[in-house]
Amino acid sequence: MFTAAFVLLGGCALFRWSGYRDPAADATGRWSAVELALSTAPAQGRPPALPQPEQLPETLYYADLGPDTIDVSDYPAQQKFNYRFFRVQCARCHTLARAVSSPVQSRAYWHFHLIRMSLRSRLKHEGPIPPDQVKALLDFLEYDARVRKVEDRKRFEEQTEELKRRFEPTLNRLLEHLQQSPQPRLLAPEAGGGP
């Protein structure tokens, strides 16, 4: 199974979207998404420019607008201890509010997410999350979700709806930015060639 997935990903890596700039495009340099084609040849022209970081909102998810702490005063001593790891590790890559206000997820989901975060932190030369801390994080996330998000579901759902309502203007800005950004353009079929 792993080998098949690896081969599939390797095969997909051989292909990429190629594009070229329309010489008749306006001065904004917009690209057409209707002419996209798969190609293994070198790209003709530059890819669309990435948005400048200062043009994007700092909050990328509704959960970023939530609280960045959890009242753990009534939690068992072990979970209070685990909470310290949660605060340190989960704030390495994103706002702590994102983790605090995220939807209810399974332990397996969080384990996958922590592996991904650990790999990401290795790429940033911050070091991986130690295995003992991964277990502490998983224990805390599972316990906290049960207490705050399942047993007190009504309050958590009300808070989530409020965060989504407050996030709406930011989401509209993100969508507007994406719509105004240059779009990839497909290579035109060769003259006399097939489709």
C-alpha angles and dihedrals in degrees: 000000000000091000092051091051091048092050091047092051091046090052092048089052089063090064127062138166111267126196144170133203118260106239088209092054117121123257092274089071095232117180126217118239093195094075100053117141136172115250140169092195121100113280117261107225132353124309119246113289116257116240116263111255092235090058093060125077116251091231111071097170134037089242089065088072094058130092117296096212137057124214100237096167091113095042121106116268093255092054091049087054091048090049090067090060090046092055093049102040100039093051093056095085107017144006115301087228089069091061094040095051099035119124122266110282135177123257089248090056092051091047091055090046092050091051089052091048091048091053091047092051090051089056089052089050091242092120130244125289106264113247094240089054091048089058091046090049093049091048091050095045091049094047095043093049091052094049102039105023106031108027091038093035097144094057092043093050091049090051091048092051090050091050091049090050091050091046094055096090090050091048090051090052091050092049092047090050091051092049091052094045120099112271127219116260126214123229112257115244113263116261112269091006127117126273 
